[in-house]
Amino acid sequence: MKVDLGPQLDRLMAAQERCDRLRDATLRSKPRDLCDLAYANAYGGPPPFVIDAIKESLAGDRQLDFQYTPYGGATLSRRRISESLSRQQGLRFPWRNIVLTPGAMAALNIVFRAVAALDSRAEVIVLTPGWLDYPLYLVNLGLRPVLVPLHPVTMRLDLNAIADAITPQTRAIVISQPANPTGLIYSAAELRDLAALLTERGDDRIVLVSDECHRDILFDDARFVPTAPHYPATVVVYSFGKALFIQGQRIGYVAVSPQFPQADAFVTSLERLCRVMGFCTPTALMQLAVRKLLDRPLDFSHIATRRQLILDALADAAIVTQPSQATFFLYPKTPQGDDFEFAERLAKHGLLVLPAPVFHHSGHFRLSLTAPDDQIERAAGILRQVASGSAV
Ligand SMILES: Cc1ncc(COP(=O)(O)O)c(C=O)c1O
């Protein structure tokens, strides 16, 4: 029985599904030569202290620790996260404002569903290039995604384009900070200007969703800039999956700004939506484990080394790219022709990348630096060869 998800979802998923077919074909034709720089699968697994924290949590002797936890999550975990987040953001988040979810995907869904409850015909601004699934969730919930391009040259917030997209139906805007796929961090000045625009045009009705999944992965002297201090109606979305390399363990949260209008009522709605939408809470085990994993020093020097290796290869190949400040990603310009054709040419040599249409954009491709070192080294060689035309 074929279930029809509707033409809009089909269209939005087409690019990614085409990449999945390319991936399957490449896996079959080049199983040994694969360089998988498409998705952010951490081949090296999590660092040992993460595994230790999960093991220690499992070894606990309190029987109730593995039973249902309340919607919103176990109070102690919410408290610990709120303390850590408050220090990081320079804003005091009450523990109840942290609603634990099975990863950022569920967090985004309950937030968007709450927006739909505010206005069932709401429009939500999504910046492009942007994380592939935001528009899917919005369409699925009956909301209207309004795709607004980032500045075409700088890939930073384009305030004029955002201003033009705001209508009386606009109820939310979602940004990723730092941005996936560009790897850029929006500056305090950009966020201040965005907040001023939303305040001026929104009459307090526009929710700013700040997806901060990649905020820990920083390069050189880049510093993360939190969004919430700039705009009261902010909700922060976070996943522990990225920085700790435990994407499959599904734990994250929504944090509602303490300055959010009627924050308590909004938090209660999010807790209720964890039930209504069936996302429930993350596993009890991971709720225990993250308490031990907050504020640990994290080492991304191996990712930084890989980033430099690829940046050097791109420079040699005369492929234009803006160096990332954060995230696992680089987002160079497609050097010649169509994005998919270029991705297919790379795939012939075993190199998998994601072309810009996956991010509702064009003219670029994304490389993920989570592949193991040997694959990164081979990928650097393939990029040099293919761009120079010495390989077709
Ligand atoms: C910007 C962004 N938001 C959300 C997600 C989803 O995160 P999770 O897998 O923790 O649900 C991802 C995953 O790639 C992402 O890159």
The ligand as an ORCA input file, in Angstrom:
! r2SCAN-3c Opt
* xyz 0 1
  C      20.744     22.185     12.440
  C      20.177     20.865     12.878
  N      19.037     20.844     13.583
  C      18.491     19.695     14.020
  C      19.077     18.487     13.744
  C      18.473     17.221     14.291
  O      19.173     16.847     15.424
  P      18.849     15.478     16.218
  O      19.382     14.372     15.372
  O      19.504     15.580     17.506
  O      17.377     15.378     16.393
  C      20.258     18.442     12.998
  C      20.861     17.152     12.634
  O      21.616     17.014     11.712
  C      20.834     19.670     12.560
  O      21.976     19.696     11.873
*
